[in-house]
Amino acid sequence: MFRKLFFCLWFICCFENSNAIEAIVAHSVFYANDPAKINHLISCIETYWEINPHTIHFTTNEDKSIQARIKTDIILFNESGIVKEDHYILKTPPKFNVDELMSLNVIDLRRYYLGQGSYKIKFMLTDMGDTTKHFTYNDTFSIANPTDSCYYSDLQFLDTVVDDPSNSVFQKNGKQHIPVCTNFLDEPRRSLKYYGELYGLNHIDKSNFPLYQTISIIKGDYVVQNRLEKTDTITNHQAINPVNGEFDIRRLVSGNYILKIRLENWRHQPLASQQMFFQRLNKHPILDEDKIAAKALQDTGMESVKVLDLNKTFVAKYTLDEVKAILRMLMPFVDNSNRQTIMGFLKTPDDVYMRYYIYNYFANINKKDPARAWKEFSEKIIDVNRKYAVTGTPGYETDRGLIYLRYGAPTDVITVENESGTLPYEIWQYAELTQLNRKEITDALFLFYKPNQMISDYKLLHSTVLGEAQNISWRSYIYTNSDAASSSNSRAEQYLGNK
């Protein structure tokens, strides 16, 4: 059952170190019934991983069977220290010839029950047949407390689903669910299988029923792809409801996508949603409509999946924390769909695909030299950090830094720090700029202010630009008394008035 996807990923990542075990690790947060408290859920982190069998050492047992033994160490900790740790030997199923070894699928899963909070995980594998071979993975994640409303678990992609109620780490609801440990779906994969859970319907008022649950594969401005959408009616009031299904993705062209689940009441008012980013590599999609083919040809470079050696690109030299920072730097420049994708990466980091996303972003700007596009962008970041960084916050994460990155330097800056009856504020005026919807406007204004003395930076309060913060009650924030609010001498009144 070992998948060609695995070999593709090893090729992509080009792990040259012969002493490394190659593995892919993922994790998802679920909730379960609390055995100690009726109608109460407890949170659970599922960690699952797959090992490339070509990178581990097999030994022959006395019965002539061939087997590998992998020392597995999993440590979960928070700011107070270690909260869970697990140490055991993972033994591969015994095989009796090389042909059987070639089909070996080395995958495992562990569940740990944790409370609300932020955690770090350290995951280590050591080959007991050759202790110089090892693998280490570090990541962070957060768990929210169960609420008295409806909400979804994280989503999982599945490789195989088998009707089998036998007890195993992969058993859920009477079936064996073998997860996919990556969100990269390569060409041989003909379908996307998924699993999640919906919680808290027992807390929903009966007047909301029936409920409608819609599952879609979307991209861009939340456009459903190839009619890959289905809606189910929910009439039960269970505390835990499995969400599982399958989409045929043979027609899905290469690109970046989102699997999205949303729940609405009968009035079509939203109640809950969840989504998961994935990349599809499909060089030979089944295209039965000219319209689909034309759309595929028009896909931008940013949306195309590039199979390349990331170790030879500009993203290779950055640590995981630096990769996260680069993604945050891109936030001012992407549409809502991509913003959700980045937020998903920051919530559940995936080192390889985060690097792919960054590379493809700059390849879309400069196809021949993405590294140059990144260099020019990073120079802007350096400039913004120099101008607007405050204690503990880089310039690109400040409100002024974000606007500067998005629209460039303002034509004029009016800083007002000692105007009677007002908090310190600053007005940026652009003679002209291009909005997020690509419409050009003139005389664009941004009003920033300092809410109090404890905050050393200016916060965006109001703008005349579509898509930015627009607050018609801005006066109530910056004026500290009514005399100032009624004064026509205020610079804010002179520039903004009722705009």
N, C-alpha and C positions, 0 to 999 in steps of 0.2 A: 504493500500500500504506500510505500515511500514515493513521494511525488517528484516529478520533473521540476516543479517549482523550486524545490530545495537546491537542486544542482544549478539552476539558473541564478539563484541568489548567491550561491558561493562564487559563481563566475563573476557576477556583478561586483561583489564586494572585494574579490581578489584577495582573499586571505592567503598571504604567502608564507606565514609562519607555520612550519611543519609541526611545531610543538603546541599548536592551538587546537582545542576542541572547537568545532564550529556548531553553533546552536542559535536558535531564535527563541526569544522569551516574550511572553505577553501576559497581561493580567486584566481581569474584569471584576467589577464590584456587583455582587448580588445581595439579596436579603432572604432570610429564612424565618420560619416560625420559631419564636422563642419558647423552648420547652418549659421555662420557668414562669412564663407570664402569658396568660390567654390574650389573644388578639393583639399581640405585640411582635414586631419583627426585629431581628438582629442582623447586623451587616456581616458580610463575608467577602473576602478577597480570594478570587480564584487565580492562581498562578499556574501557567502551563507553558511547556517548552518542547521543542523538537531538536534532536541532535542528528547531525550528518554522520551516518555510520561509517563513512569512508575516513573519518578523522579520529576514530577511537580504535583501541587495541583489543583484539579478540584472542582469547586463550582457549586451549582444548582441555575439556574436563576428562575425568577418568572414563566416563561412558562414551567418549569420543565426540560428545556434543561441543559446539563452539559457542562461546558466550563472552560478553564484555561486562565489566563491573565498573560503575561510575559512582564515585563518592559525591554525594549531593549535600550541599550546605546552604540553607536558606535562613537569613536573619532579617527580621522586621524590627525597626526601631523608630522612635520619635524623639522629640527634644529631651524627653526624660530618660532615654536609654532604650535598651532592648526590651521589646514587648512580646516577641515570639521568636523561637528559633527551632529549626528542624534539621536533623543530621541523619542521613541514612545512605545505604548502598542501593543504587538502582541497578538491577540486573536485567540484561536484555533476554528475551525469550531464547532458550537453547535451540540452535540450528545444527544440522548435520552435514551440510555441504555448502559450497560457495554460492550456488544458485539461490538457495534459501536466504543466505546473507544479503544478496543483492536486492531482495524484495523486503528487507527488514525495515520496519518503521519504528524509530526510537522516540517515543513521546510519553510524557508523564504530566500529571496535574496534581496540585495540592490546594486544599482550602483552609483558610485561617479566619477565625471569627474575631473581629476587632471592633472597637467602638469608634465613635466620631473622632475625626482629627486628621492631621497630615502625617504621613509616614514615609520612610525610606526603606527600600528593600535592597539587600545585597545577596546576590545569587551566585554560587560558585560550583563548578563541576571539576572533578579531578579524575583522570583515568587511572584506575587501580592497576591496570596492566602496564602502564607507563606513566608514572607520576609526574613526568616532565610535561605531559599534555594536560592543559587546563583551560577553563573558560570562566570569565568573571563578568557579571552584569550588575549595574547599579541603576536605580530609578527611584522616582518619587510618585506618590499618589495621595489622593484625599478621599475620605469617606464622610458622607453627610448622614445625619441622624434620620431614621425613618420619620415621616411626617403624617399628620392626620389628613392627608389628601392623596390623590393618585399620582404616581410617578413611575418611570421606567428604570430598569437596571441598565448597566452598560450592555452593548451588543457584542455578540460573538459571531465570527464566521466559522462555519463547520465544514469539515472535509467529508465526513461520513456520518450518517444517522442510521442506526440499526435497531429494529424492534427486538429488544432483549432486556428483560427486567433483572437479570442477574446483577448481583452487587459488585460494583467496581467504581473507581474514581470518576469514570466518565458517564455513569448512569444518572439520568434525570427523567422523571416522569415515565418510567418504564422503558426508556430507550437509551442506547449507548450513543452519546454525542462526542465524536472525535473532533476537537477544534482545529482550525487553521491558525497557526501561530503568527501570521503576518496578514497585512491588509493589501498585499500585492497579488493580484489574480492574473496569472499568466495565460498564454494562449491555449494550452491543453485543457484548461478548466472550462467546462461547458456550462456550469451553473453556479449560482451564488446561493449557498445555504446559510441561513442565519438563525440565531436563537437569542431571545431576551425574555424578560419577565416584566409584567405590569402589576404594580402593587396598589393597594389601598382602595379598591372599588367598594369595599364595605364601608368606607367613610363618605362615599358620594351620595348626596341626596337623591332619592328615587325619582324626583321630578326631572332629573337630567337624562334618564334612560328613555329609549335605547341609546347606546353610545356607538360611535363610528370610529373604527381604527383603520387608518390608511397607511400603507407601506409603499414607498416609492424609491426608485433610483433616479436621482436628480443631478443636475450640474448647472453651472452658470447662475442665472437668476431663478433658481429653483424650477427649472424646466424639466418635466418628466421625460425620461429617455426611452425611446422605442416602445412606448406604451407599457413600460415596466412599472405598473402600479396596480394595487388591489385594495379593496376596502371590505372590511368585515363588520358585521353588526354584533355588538356585545350586549347581552341582556342579563348576565349573571352579576352577583355582588361579591365575588370571592376576594379574599385578601391577596392571593397570589395567582396570577394568570400567565401561563406560558405564552410566548409570542414566537412562533417558529414558522418557517416556510422556505420557499425556494423560487428563484428567478432563473429563467434560461437567458444566459448572457452571451450566446454565440453571435448575436447581432450587435453587441456593444463594442464600439470601436475603441481603440487605445485612447486613454485619457484619465483625468481625475474626476471622481464621482463621489456622491454621498448617498448612503442608504439611510433614509429618513422614515421615522415612524411618528405619527401624530394621532392624538386622541381628541375627539370632539363630542359634545353632547348633541342631542337631536336638533338643537337650534344652530348647530355648527359653530358653537363657541369653543375655543381651544381649552383643553384641560391639562394636557401633558404632551411631551414630545421627547424624542431621543434621536441621535444620528451618529453615523460612523463614516469616516472618510476611507476611501480605498482607491487604488490605482489599478487600471486594467491595461494589460498588454495583449493586443489582439491584432496581428498583422493581416489576418485573413478573415475578417468578419463576414457573416452571411448577410448580404445586402439584397433584399428583395424589392427595394423601392429606390428609385432615382433620387428622391428627396433625401433619403438617409445617406446615400453615397455623396451627394453634394455637400451635405452638412459635415461629413467626415473630412472632406478635402479642405473645408474652410476652417477647421479647428486651429486655434492658435498654438504657437510653440509652447506656451505655458501649460496648455492642457494636454500636450502629447507626452507619453511616457518614453523616456530615454533609457535604453539599456546600455550602460557604459561603466567603466571602471571609475568609481567615485574617488578612489585613492589618487587618481591623476588629475583631479579637478581642484579648484580653489577652496572647496568646502572641506577637503580632507584634513586640513591643519587645525580646524577648530574643535574645541571640546564640546561636549553635549550642552553645557551651560552657555557657551558662546553661540551655539546653534540656536538655542532658545532665544537668546538676546537678538539675533539677527531676525528671527521670525517676528519678534515684537517690533523691530524697526520697520518691517514691511506693512504693519497694520494700517498706517495712514493711506496706503496706496492701493489697497485691494477692495473689491466689491464685497457685499455682505456675505455671499456664499464662501468666498475665500477667507473672509474674516472668521467665519464659523469654523472653517477647516483649520486655521492657525490656532484658534482657541482650543480646538480639539487636540491638536498636537501638544499644546502647552499643558493641557489637563492630563493627557495620557501620552507621554513622549514615546516616539518610535524613531530611534536614531537614524536608521537608514533612509526612511521615507521623508523625514524632516530635511535631510540633506538633499534628497531628490527634489523636493519642493523648492528649496532655495536655488538649486542649480537651474531648474527649469524656469523659475521666475526670471533670472538674469539672462538665460538663453533666449527668452522671448524678447528681451530688450536688444540683445546683440547676439545673434545666432552664431556668428563666426568667432566671437571672443567674449563669452559670458564673464570671464574673469575681469576683463576691462570694465564691463558694465558694473560689476560688483565694486571695483576699485573706485569708480566715479561716484557710485552711491555712498560708499563708506567715507569718502572725503566730505560729502555733505553731512553725514552723521557726525564726523569729527568737528565740523564747523558748528553744528547745532549744539553739540555737547559743550563746546567752548563758550558759546553764547548763553545757554540756558540751563546748564546743569545746576542742581541745588543739592544740598547735603542728602546723600542716600538715594538720589534719583538722577539718572542720566538725562541729558537734555532731550533726547528723542522721546522720552516718556512724559515730559511736561506738556502742558497744553500749548504753550507758545512754541515749543520745539516741534510739536506735531503739526501745527498750522504752518510753520516755516517750511517744514519738509514737504507738506502737501502743496503749497501754493508759492513757495519761494519767499524772497525778502519783500516786506511791505514797502509801498511807495513812501509812506510817512508813518512815524511812530510818535504818539503824543503820550508822554508819561506824566501823570498827575499824582503827586505824592502828598501834597500839603494843602489841598483845596479844603476850605472850611466846610465842616459838616459832612464830609464824605470819607469813605475808606480809600486807600490808595488804589488807583486804577490806571489802565493803559489802553489806548485806542490804537488799533492798527488800521491803516487805510490803504487799500489797493486801488490804483487808478483803473486797473482791469485785471481780471483773472478768469480762469476756466474752472467751472464748478465740476463736481463729481459726475454729473450727467453730461459733461462735455460742452455745456452751454457757456458761452463767454458773457460776462457781465462787467459793468463799469461801476466805479465808486463803491467797492465792497468794503464793509466795516466789520471789525471784530472788537468786542469789549472784554477785556480781562480785568480781574480785580483780586485784591488780597482779602480773603474773608475775615482774617484776624491776625493779630501780631504773632501768633504761634506758627503761622504758615508763612514761609519765606518766599514762596513762589506765587505767581499770578495764575488764577484759574479762569478759563473761558466762561463768560457769563451769558453773552448774547452775540449774535451775528446776523448780518443781512444776507448771508449766503445760504442757499438751499442745501440741506443735508447736514448743516452744522447746527450747533446749539442755538435755538431761537427762543428767547425769554422776554415776553412783552412786559413782564413785571420786574425788569432789571433795576428800575429805580429803587424799589424796596430793598434791594441788596446793597447798593453802594452808598445810599444816602443815610446818614445817621440821625438827621432831624428834618422836620417838614420845611423849615426855612430854606435849607439847601435844595430840597426837592423842587421848590417852586422858583428857584433862582435861574434866570436866563443866562447868568454869567458862568454857569457850570460848563466845562468843556464837553462833558458828556452830552448835555442838552444841545449844545451848538453843533456837534457832529452827528449825533444819533436822532435827537428829537423823538419822533414817533415811528422811526424806521424799524 
